[in-house]
Amino acid sequence: MVYANQKDMLVDFVFDEKVAHVFPDMIRRSVPGYDVIIPLLGVFAEVYARHDSNIYDLGCSLGASTLAMRRRITPNGCRIIAIDNSESMVEQCRVNIQEDKSTVPVDVLCDDILDVAIKNASIVVINFTLQFIKPELRKKLMLDIYKGLNTGGILLIADKIVFDDQQEARFQTDMHTQFKRANGYSELEIAQKRTVLENILIADTINQHQQRLASVGFVDINTWFQCFNFAGICAIKS
C-alpha cells in the first residue's frame, strides 16, 4: 500500500510506477461507484459509437474505460484513442490492450490531453482526470472537445465533486471517508492520501460542471450517476 506507513515528508501525488502497480486496487477502494461507472461506459458506447468515428479516452490510466467501451462497440471503422501523460500508466495500458481479445483498433498515446486534437469523435470520455487539470484550463479543454465531437456525439465526465451547502458537503465527505474505512484503509492511509492530493485535486460542483459545459455549446447535459462525492455527467452535442 502506497500510504500504509508513516511518511516524514509527503509530496504531491504522482502517477508513477508505484501507483500504476496498485492503481486498480486503489481506485476501487477509493472511488464509490467505480465498479458501476466503468461497465456502464460500455452501454454508452453501444448506443453512441458511430461508424468510422473516433472514441477518445482522455486520462486513460490502465485502460479500464477503453476496454469497457471496446468490448461493446459494434459499428465498423471505429478507433479508440487512449491518452495519458504517465509513461508508467501508458506502458501497462498497452499490455492490457494487447491481452484483450476485442478487435476494435486502439492507439495508446503518452501525451498531455491538453495538447491532443479531438477530431471526428462520437464519444469522448474523461474519467477522474478533469479534477487534476488546472481550473483555468478546463473550459478550453471542454471547448476543444465540443469542437471535435460530431453532431450527436457525447462527452462523458466522471469526477469527484464538491458541494455549496456545508451540511451536504460534510455528509458526503464523511460517507466517502467511511466508504474507504469499510474497504480496509487505515486512518493513517486516509489522512496521508488526503494531504498529498489536496494541492492537485481541485473538484468542481455539479453546477460548475454544467455551467462550463453550457458555456462551450452543450445544451443537453445530464447527471447520470452520483454516489457520495463522485458523479457522472453526460453532455450530448446537438
PAZAPA-4460 file (N, C-alpha, C; in steps of 0.05 Angstrom, whole numbers, plus 32768, in hexadecimal, padded with zeros to 4 digits):
% residues 238
    n_x    n_y    n_z   ca_x   ca_y   ca_z    c_x    c_y    c_z   seq   type   mol
   8011   7FE8   8000   8000   8000   8000   8012   8019   8000     1      M     A
   800B   802C   7FEF   801C   8043   7FEB   801E   8054   8004     2      V     A
   8007   8057   8013   8007   8069   802A   8002   805A   8044     3      Y     A
   800A   8041   8045   8004   8031   805D   8017   8037   8074     4      A     A
   802F   8042   806E   8043   8048   8083   8046   8066   8086     5      N     A
   804D   806E   809F   8051   808A   80A4   8068   8095   8093     6      Q     A
   8063   80AD   8086   8077   80B9   8076   807E   80D4   8083     7      K     A
   8098   80DA   8086   80A1   80F3   8093   809A   810B   8081     8      D     A
   809C   8107   8067   8096   811E   8055   8085   8113   803E     9      M     A
   806E   811F   803B   805C   8117   8026   805E   812A   800E    10      L     A
   8061   811F   7FF6   8062   812F   7FDE   8048   812C   7FCF    11      V     A
   8043   813D   7FBC   802B   813C   7FAC   8029   8121   7F9D    12      D     A
   8010   8118   7F9A   800B   80FE   7F8D   8015   80FE   7F71    13      F     A
   8022   80E8   7F69   802D   80E4   7F4F   8025   80C9   7F45    14      V     A
   801C   80C7   7F2C   8014   80AD   7F20   802D   809F   7F15    15      F     A
   803E   8096   7F27   8057   8089   7F20   8054   806B   7F1F    16      D     A
   806B   805D   7F1D   806A   8040   7F1A   805E   8033   7F33    17      E     A
   8064   803E   7F4B   8059   8032   7F63   803B   8035   7F64    18      K     A
   8030   804C   7F5C   8014   8050   7F5C   8007   803E   7F46    19      V     A
   8014   803D   7F2F   8009   802C   7F19   8005   800F   7F22    20      A     A
   8018   8006   7F32   8017   7FEA   7F3B   7FFF   7FE4   7F4D    21      H     A
   7FF8   7FF8   7F5E   7FE1   7FF3   7F70   7FC8   8001   7F68    22      V     A
   7FC8   800E   7F51   7FB2   8020   7F49   7F97   8012   7F48    23      F     A
   7F94   7FFA   7F3C   7F79   7FED   7F3C   7F6D   7FEA   7F57    24      P     A
   7F7E   7FE1   7F6A   7F74   7FDD   7F85   7F6E   7FF8   7F93    25      D     A
   7F80   800B   7F8E   7F7D   8025   7F9B   7F63   8033   7F92    26      M     A
   7F5D   8033   7F78   7F46   8042   7F6F   7F2C   8034   7F77    27      I     A
   7F2B   801A   7F77   7F13   800C   7F7F   7F0D   8011   7F9D    28      R     A
   7F22   8013   7FAD   7F1E   8017   7FCA   7F1A   8034   7FD1    29      R     A
   7F20   8046   7FBE   7F1F   8063   7FC4   7F07   8071   7FB7    30      S     A
   7EFD   8066   7FA0   7EE8   8074   7F91   7ECE   8064   7F92    31      V     A
   7EBB   806E   7FA2   7EA1   8060   7FA3   7E93   8060   7F88    32      P     A
   7E8A   8049   7F80   7E7D   8046   7F66   7E8F   8041   7F4F    33      G     A
   7EA9   803F   7F53   7EBB   803A   7F3D   7EB4   8021   7F2D    34      Y     A
   7EAD   800B   7F3C   7EA6   7FF2   7F2E   7E8A   7FF3   7F21    35      D     A
   7E7C   8009   7F24   7E63   800D   7F16   7E69   801F   7EFD    36      V     A
   7E78   8034   7F02   7E7E   8047   7EEC   7E8C   803A   7ED5    37      I     A
   7EA0   802B   7EDA   7EB1   8020   7EC4   7EA1   800E   7EB1    38      I     A
   7E93   7FFA   7EBC   7E83   7FE9   7EA9   7E6E   7FF8   7E9A    39      P     A
   7E62   800C   7EA6   7E4D   801B   7E98   7E58   802C   7E81    40      L     A
   7E72   8031   7E81   7E7D   803E   7E6A   7E7A   802D   7E51    41      L     A
   7E7A   8013   7E55   7E74   8001   7E3E   7E58   8004   7E34    42      G     A
   7E45   8009   7E46   7E29   800E   7E3D   7E27   8028   7E2D    43      V     A
   7E35   803D   7E36   7E36   8056   7E27   7E42   8051   7E0C    44      F     A
   7E58   8042   7E0B   7E65   803D   7DF1   7E53   802E   7DDE    45      A     A
   7E44   801B   7DE9   7E32   800B   7DD8   7E1D   801D   7DCB    46      E     A
   7E14   8032   7DD9   7DFF   8044   7DCF   7E0B   805A   7DBD    47      V     A
   7E22   8065   7DC4   7E2B   807E   7DB8   7E43   807B   7DA5    48      Y     A
   7E51   8065   7DA5   7E67   8062   7D91   7E5B   8061   7D75    49      A     A
   7E68   806F   7D63   7E5F   8071   7D47   7E74   8066   7D34    50      R     A
   7E6B   805C   7D1D   7E7D   8052   7D09   7E93   8067   7D02    51      H     A
   7EAB   805D   7CFE   7EC1   806D   7CF4   7EC6   8086   7D05    52      D     A
   7EC4   8083   7D1F   7ECA   8099   7D31   7EDF   8092   7D46    53      S     A
   7EE8   80A6   7D54   7EFC   80A2   7D69   7EEE   80A3   7D85    54      N     A
   7EF8   8093   7D97   7EF0   8093   7DB3   7F09   809A   7DC3    55      I     A
   7F07   80AF   7DD3   7F1E   80B8   7DE3   7F1B   80B1   7E01    56      Y     A
   7F30   80A6   7E0C   7F32   80A1   7E29   7F48   80B3   7E34    57      D     A
   7F40   80CA   7E3F   7F54   80DE   7E48   7F5B   80D9   7E65    58      L     A
   7F75   80D5   7E6A   7F7D   80CD   7E85   7F76   80B0   7E89    59      G     A
   7F80   809F   7E77   7F76   8083   7E76   7F82   8071   7E8C    60      C     A
   7F96   807A   7E9A   7FA4   806A   7EAE   7FAA   804E   7EA3    61      S     A
   7F9F   8039   7EAF   7FA6   801E   7EA6   7F93   8012   7E91    62      L     A
   7F80   8023   7E88   7F6F   801B   7E72   7F54   800E   7E79    63      G     A
   7F4B   8011   7E92   7F32   8004   7E9A   7F1B   800F   7E89    64      A     A
   7F19   802A   7E86   7F04   8036   7E76   7F05   802D   7E59    65      S     A
   7F1D   802D   7E4E   7F22   8025   7E33   7F18   8008   7E2E    66      T     A
   7F1F   7FF6   7E40   7F17   7FDB   7E3D   7EF9   7FD7   7E40    67      L     A
   7EED   7FE6   7E53   7ED0   7FE4   7E56   7EC1   7FEC   7E3D    68      A     A
   7ECB   8001   7E30   7EBE   800A   7E17   7EC5   7FF8   7E00    69      M     A
   7EDE   7FF0   7DFE   7EE7   7FDF   7DE8   7ED6   7FC6   7DE5    70      R     A
   7ECF   7FBB   7DFB   7EC0   7FA1   7DFB   7EA3   7FA3   7DF3    71      R     A
   7E99   7FBC   7DF1   7E7D   7FC1   7DEB   7E78   7FD0   7DD1    72      R     A
   7E8E   7FD8   7DC4   7E8B   7FE7   7DAB   7E85   7FD4   7D94    73      I     A
   7E70   7FDA   7D85   7E6A   7FC9   7D6E   7E6D   7FD6   7D52    74      T     A
   7E6A   7FF1   7D50   7E6C   7FFC   7D35   7E88   7FF8   7D29    75      P     A
   7E8A   7FF6   7D0F   7EA3   7FF3   7D01   7EB3   800D   7D01    76      N     A
   7ECD   800B   7D00   7EDE   8022   7CFB   7EE3   8033   7D14    77      G     A
   7EDC   802A   7D2B   7EE2   8039   7D44   7EFE   8035   7D4D    78      C     A
   7F0A   8049   7D58   7F25   8047   7D63   7F25   8056   7D7E    79      R     A
   7F30   8049   7D92   7F33   8055   7DAD   7F4F   8061   7DAF    80      I     A
   7F50   807A   7DB9   7F69   8088   7DBD   7F6B   808D   7DDB    81      I     A
   7F7D   807E   7DE9   7F80   8080   7E06   7F99   808F   7E0C    82      A     A
   7F96   80A3   7E1E   7FAC   80B6   7E22   7FB1   80B9   7E40    83      I     A
   7FCA   80B9   7E48   7FD2   80BF   7E64   7FEE   80CA   7E64    84      D     A
   7FF4   80DC   7E77   800E   80E8   7E78   8022   80D9   7E8A    85      N     A
   8019   80C3   7E96   802A   80B3   7EA6   8036   809C   7E96    86      S     A
   8050   809B   7E93   805C   8086   7E84   8057   806A   7E90    87      E     A
   8057   806A   7EAB   8052   8050   7EB9   8036   8046   7EB3    88      S     A
   8023   8058   7EB4   8007   8050   7EAE   8004   8047   7E91    89      M     A
   8010   8056   7E7F   800E   8050   7E62   801A   8035   7E5C    90      V     A
   8031   8030   7E68   803F   8017   7E63   802D   7FFF   7E6B    91      E     A
   8021   8000   7E83   8010   7FEA   7E8C   7FF6   7FEA   7E7C    92      Q     A
   7FEB   8001   7E75   7FD3   8002   7E65   7FD7   7FF3   7E4A    93      C     A
   7FEE   7FF7   7E3E   7FF3   7FE9   7E24   7FF3   7FCB   7E28    94      R     A
   7FFE   7FC2   7E3F   7FFE   7FA5   7E45   7FE2   7F9B   7E48    95      V     A
   7FD1   7FAA   7E57   7FB5   7FA2   7E5B   7FA6   7FA1   7E41    96      N     A
   7FAB   7FB4   7E2F   7F9D   7FB4   7E15   7FA5   7F9C   7E05    97      I     A
   7FBF   7F96   7E05   7FC9   7F7F   7DF5   7FBE   7F65   7DFF    98      Q     A
   7FB8   7F63   7E19   7FAE   7F4A   7E24   7F90   7F47   7E20    99      E     A
   7F83   7F5D   7E18   7F66   7F5C   7E13   7F60   7F50   7DF8   100      D     A
   7F4A   7F41   7DF6   7F44   7F33   7DDD   7F32   7F44   7DCB   101      K     A
   7F29   7F5B   7DD3   7F19   7F6C   7DC1   7F29   7F75   7DA9   102      S     A
   7F1B   7F7C   7D94   7F28   7F82   7D7B   7F28   7FA0   7D73   103      T     A
   7F19   7FB0   7D82   7F18   7FCD   7D7B   7F34   7FD8   7D7E   104      V     A
   7F3F   7FE6   7D6A   7F5A   7FF1   7D6C   7F5D   8005   7D82   105      P     A
   7F73   8004   7D90   7F79   8017   7DA6   7F95   8023   7DA3   106      V     A
   7F97   803D   7DA3   7FB1   804B   7DA4   7FB4   8055   7DC1   107      D     A
   7FCA   804D   7DCE   7FD0   8056   7DE9   7FE7   806A   7DE7   108      V     A
   7FE2   8083   7DEF   7FF5   8098   7DEC   7FFE   80A3   7E07   109      L     A
   8017   80A8   7E0A   8022   80B7   7E21   8023   80D4   7E1A   110      C     A
   8011   80E4   7E24   800F   8100   7E1C   7FFF   810F   7E31   111      D     A
   8000   8129   7E2F   7FEF   813B   7E40   7FD5   813E   7E32   112      D     A
   7FBF   8138   7E40   7FA5   8139   7E32   7F9E   8156   7E2A   113      I     A
   7FAB   8169   7E36   7FA6   8185   7E2E   7FB2   818B   7E12   114      L     A
   7FC4   817A   7E09   7FD2   817E   7DEF   7FC7   816D   7DD9   115      D     A
   7FB3   815D   7DDF   7FA9   8149   7DCB   7F92   8156   7DBC   116      V     A
   7F92   8154   7DA1   7F7C   815E   7D91   7F66   8149   7D8F   117      A     A
   7F4F   8150   7D98   7F38   813E   7D97   7F2B   8141   7D7B   118      I     A
   7F28   812B   7D6C   7F1E   812C   7D51   7F0A   8115   7D4C   119      K     A
   7EF5   811B   7D3E   7EE2   8107   7D34   7EDA   80F4   7D4B   120      N     A
   7ED3   80FF   7D62   7ECD   80EF   7D79   7EAF   80EA   7D7D   121      A     A
   7EA8   80D1   7D83   7E8D   80CB   7D8B   7E8B   80C9   7DA9   122      S     A
   7EA1   80C3   7DB6   7EA1   80C1   7DD4   7EBC   80CB   7DDE   123      I     A
   7EBB   80DC   7DF3   7ED2   80E4   7E02   7ECD   80DE   7E1F   124      V     A
   7EE0   80CF   7E2B   7EDE   80C9   7E48   7EF5   80D6   7E56   125      V     A
   7EEF   80E2   7E6D   7F04   80ED   7E7E   7EFC   80E6   7E9B   126      I     A
   7F07   80D0   7EA4   7F00   80C5   7EBE   7F15   80CB   7ED3   127      N     A
   7F0C   80D8   7EE9   7F1D   80DD   7F00   7F37   80EB   7EF8   128      F     A
   7F35   80FD   7EE5   7F4C   810A   7ED9   7F49   8128   7ED9   129      T     A
   7F31   8132   7ED3   7F2C   814F   7ED2   7F33   815C   7EED   130      L     A
   7F2F   814D   7F03   7F35   8158   7F1D   7F52   815E   7F21   131      Q     A
   7F64   8153   7F11   7F80   8158   7F13   7F8A   816D   7EFF   132      F     A
   7F78   8177   7EED   7F7F   818C   7EDB   7F7C   81A7   7EE9   133      I     A
   7F8E   81BA   7EE5   7F8C   81D4   7EF1   7F71   81E0   7EEA   134      K     A
   7F62   81EB   7EFE   7F47   81F5   7EF8   7F46   8209   7EE1   135      P     A
   7F5A   821A   7EDE   7F59   822E   7EC9   7F5D   8222   7EAD   136      E     A
   7F64   8209   7EAC   7F68   81FB   7E92   7F51   81EA   7E8A   137      L     A
   7F3E   81E6   7E9C   7F28   81D2   7E97   7F15   81DB   7E82   138      R     A
   7F0F   81F5   7E81   7EFB   81FE   7E6C   7F06   81FA   7E50   139      K     A
   7F20   8200   7E4C   7F2C   81FC   7E32   7F2B   81DF   7E2A   140      K     A
   7F31   81CD   7E3D   7F30   81B1   7E37   7F14   81A9   7E2F   141      L     A
   7F00   81B2   7E3D   7EE4   81AC   7E36   7EDD   81B7   7E1B   142      M     A
   7EE6   81CF   7E14   7EE1   81DB   7DFA   7EEE   81CA   7DE4   143      L     A
   7F07   81C2   7DE8   7F15   81B1   7DD4   7F06   8197   7DD0   144      D     A
   7EFC   818B   7DE5   7EED   8172   7DE3   7ED3   8177   7DD4   145      I     A
   7EC5   818D   7DDB   7EAC   8193   7DCD   7EB0   8197   7DAF   146      Y     A
   7EC5   81A5   7DA8   7ECA   81AA   7D8B   7ED1   8190   7D7D   147      K     A
   7EDE   817D   7D8B   7EE6   8164   7D7E   7ED1   814F   7D7E   148      G     A
   7EBB   8153   7D8C   7EA5   813F   7D8C   7E94   8143   7D73   149      L     A
   7E8B   812D   7D68   7E77   812E   7D52   7E5C   8134   7D5F   150      N     A
   7E49   813D   7D4E   7E2E   8141   7D58   7E23   8127   7D62   151      T     A
   7E17   8128   7D7A   7E0D   810F   7D86   7E21   8101   7D97   152      G     A
   7E3A   810B   7D97   7E4F   80FF   7DA7   7E4D   8107   7DC4   153      G     A
   7E59   80F7   7DD5   7E57   80FC   7DF2   7E72   80FF   7E00   154      I     A
   7E71   810F   7E15   7E87   8112   7E27   7E7F   8106   7E42   155      L     A
   7E8E   80F4   7E4C   7E89   80E7   7E66   7E9F   80EF   7E79   156      L     A
   7E96   80FC   7E8F   7EA8   8104   7EA4   7EA1   80F6   7EBE   157      I     A
   7EB5   80EA   7ECB   7EB1   80E0   7EE6   7EC6   80ED   7EF7   158      A     A
   7EBE   80F8   7F0E   7ED1   8108   7F1E   7EC8   8109   7F3B   159      D     A
   7EDA   8110   7F4C   7ED3   8117   7F67   7EC5   8132   7F66   160      K     A
   7EB2   8136   7F78   7EA3   8150   7F78   7EA3   815B   7F94   161      I     A
   7E9E   8175   7F96   7E9B   8182   7FB0   7E7F   818F   7FB0   162      V     A
   7E78   819A   7FC8   7E5C   81A3   7FCC   7E5D   81BF   7FD8   163      F     A
   7E4B   81D0   7FCF   7E48   81EB   7FDA   7E3C   81EA   7FF6   164      D     A
   7E29   81D9   7FFB   7E1C   81D7   8015   7E2F   81C8   8028   165      D     A
   7E36   81D5   803E   7E4A   81CB   8050   7E40   81B1   805E   166      Q     A
   7E27   81B0   8065   7E1C   8197   8071   7E1F   8180   805E   167      Q     A
   7E17   8184   8045   7E19   816E   8032   7E37   8167   802D   168      E     A
   7E48   817B   802C   7E64   8176   8028   7E6F   8164   803E   169      A     A
   7E68   816A   8057   7E72   815A   806E   7E67   813D   806C   170      R     A
   7E4D   813B   8065   7E41   8120   8063   7E4F   8110   804E   171      F     A
   7E52   811B   8036   7E5D   810C   8020   7E7A   8105   8025   172      Q     A
   7E8A   8117   8031   7EA6   8112   8037   7EA8   80FD   804D   173      T     A
   7E97   80FF   8061   7E98   80EB   8076   7E91   80CF   806C   174      D     A
   7E7D   80CD   805A   7E76   80B3   8050   7E8B   80A8   803D   175      M     A
   7E99   80BA   802E   7EAF   80B1   801D   7EC6   80A6   802F   176      H     A
   7ECB   80B4   8045   7EE0   80AA   8057   7ED9   808F   8063   177      T     A
   7EBF   808C   806A   7EB6   8072   8075   7EB8   805C   8060   178      Q     A
   7EB3   8063   8047   7EB6   8050   8031   7ED2   8046   8030   179      F     A
   7EE6   8058   8032   7F02   8050   8031   7F09   803E   804A   180      K     A
   7EFE   8046   8061   7F03   8035   8079   7EF8   8019   8074   181      R     A
   7EE0   8018   8069   7ED3   7FFE   8065   7EE3   7FED   8051   182      A     A
   7EF3   7FFA   8040   7F03   7FEB   802C   7F20   7FE7   8036   183      N     A
   7F24   7FEA   8051   7F3D   7FE2   805D   7F52   7FF7   805F   184      G     A
   7F4C   8010   8058   7F60   8025   805B   7F62   802D   8079   185      Y     A
   7F7A   8031   8082   7F7E   803A   809E   7F7B   8058   809F   186      S     A
   7F79   8063   80B8   7F77   8080   80BB   7F90   808D   80B1   187      E     A
   7FA8   8080   80B4   7FC1   808B   80AA   7FC1   808D   808C   188      L     A
   7FB8   8078   807F   7FB7   8078   8061   7FA4   808D   8057   189      E     A
   7F8D   8090   8064   7F79   80A4   805B   7F84   80C0   805F   190      I     A
   7F91   80C5   8075   7F9C   80DF   807B   7FB3   80E6   8068   191      A     A
   7FC5   80D3   8063   7FDC   80D9   8052   7FD4   80DD   8035   192      Q     A
   7FC1   80CD   802C   7FB8   80D1   8010   7FAA   80EC   800D   193      K     A
   7F9A   80F3   8021   7F8C   810D   8020   7FA1   8124   801E   194      R     A
   7FB7   8121   802D   7FCB   8136   802D   7FD9   8139   8012   195      T     A
   7FE0   8122   8006   7FEF   8124   7FEC   7FDD   812D   7FD5   196      V     A
   7FC3   8129   7FD8   7FB1   8131   7FC2   7FA6   814D   7FC5   197      L     A
   7FA7   8159   7FDD   7F99   8172   7FE1   7FA2   8189   7FD0   198      E     A
   7FBB   8188   7FC6   7FC6   819E   7FB6   7FC2   8199   7F98   199      N     A
   7FBB   8181   7F90   7FB9   817B   7F74   7F9E   8171   7F6B   200      I     A
   7F8D   8168   7F7D   7F72   815F   7F76   7F5F   8176   7F7F   201      L     A
   7F55   8185   7F6B   7F43   819B   7F70   7F29   8195   7F63   202      I     A
   7F15   818E   7F73   7EFB   8184   7F68   7EE8   819C   7F64   203      A     A
   7ED6   8197   7F51   7EC0   81AB   7F4B   7EA6   81A1   7F57   204      D     A
   7E93   81B3   7F59   7E78   81AC   7F5F   7E6A   81A2   7F45   205      T     A
   7E54   8194   7F48   7E45   818C   7F31   7E3D   81A4   7F21   206      I     A
   7E35   81BA   7F2E   7E2D   81D2   7F21   7E44   81DE   7F11   207      N     A
   7E5C   81DE   7F1C   7E73   81E8   7F0D   7E78   81D8   7EF4   208      Q     A
   7E76   81BE   7EF6   7E79   81AD   7EDE   7E64   81B4   7EC9   209      H     A
   7E4B   81B6   7ED2   7E35   81BC   7EC0   7E38   81D7   7EB2   210      Q     A
   7E3F   81EB   7EC2   7E43   8206   7EB7   7E5A   8207   7EA3   211      Q     A
   7E70   81F9   7EA9   7E86   81F9   7E96   7E7F   81EB   7E7C   212      R     A
   7E71   81D4   7E7E   7E68   81C6   7E66   7E55   81D7   7E56   213      L     A
   7E43   81E4   7E63   7E30   81F5   7E54   7E3E   820D   7E47   214      A     A
   7E53   8217   7E54   7E61   822E   7E49   7E70   8228   7E2F   215      S     A
   7E77   820F   7E2B   7E85   8208   7E12   7E73   81FD   7DFC   216      V     A
   7E58   81FB   7E03   7E45   81F3   7DEE   7E33   81DC   7DF3   217      G     A
   7E39   81CC   7E08   7E28   81B6   7E0E   7E0D   81C0   7E19   218      F     A
   7DF7   81B3   7E10   7DDC   81BA   7E1A   7DD1   81A2   7E29   219      V     A
   7DD5   818B   7E1F   7DCA   8172   7E2C   7DDF   8167   7E40   220      D     A
   7DDC   816E   7E59   7DF0   8167   7E6E   7DE1   8157   7E84   221      I     A
   7DEB   813F   7E89   7DDD   812D   7E9C   7DEF   8122   7EB1   222      N     A
   7DE7   8123   7ECA   7DF6   8115   7EDF   7DEA   80F9   7EE0   223      T     A
   7DFA   80E6   7ED8   7DF0   80CA   7ED6   7DF8   80B9   7EED   224      W     A
   7E0A   80C2   7EFE   7E13   80B2   7F15   7E1D   80C4   7F2B   225      F     A
   7E17   80BD   7F44   7E23   80C9   7F5B   7E24   80B5   7F72   226      Q     A
   7E3B   80B3   7F7F   7E3D   80A4   7F98   7E50   80B3   7FAA   227      C     A
   7E45   80BD   7FC0   7E53   80CF   7FD2   7E5F   80E6   7FC3   228      F     A
   7E79   80EB   7FC5   7E84   8102   7FB7   7E92   80FB   7F9D   229      N     A
   7E86   80E9   7F8E   7E8F   80E3   7F73   7E77   80E3   7F60   230      F     A
   7E7A   80ED   7F48   7E64   80EF   7F36   7E6C   80EA   7F19   231      A     A
   7E58   80E1   7F09   7E5C   80DD   7EEC   7E49   80F0   7EDD   232      G     A
   7E54   80FD   7EC9   7E45   8110   7EB9   7E47   8108   7E9C   233      I     A
   7E31   810A   7E8D   7E31   8105   7E70   7E27   811E   7E62   234      C     A
   7E37   8129   7E51   7E30   8141   7E40   7E2F   8138   7E23   235      A     A
   7E18   813E   7E16   7E14   8136   7DFA   7E15   814E   7DE8   236      I     A
   7E24   814C   7DD2   7E26   8162   7DBF   7E0E   8162   7DAC   237      K     A
   7DFF   8178   7DAC   7DE7   8179   7D9B   7DEF   817F   7D7E   238      S     A
***
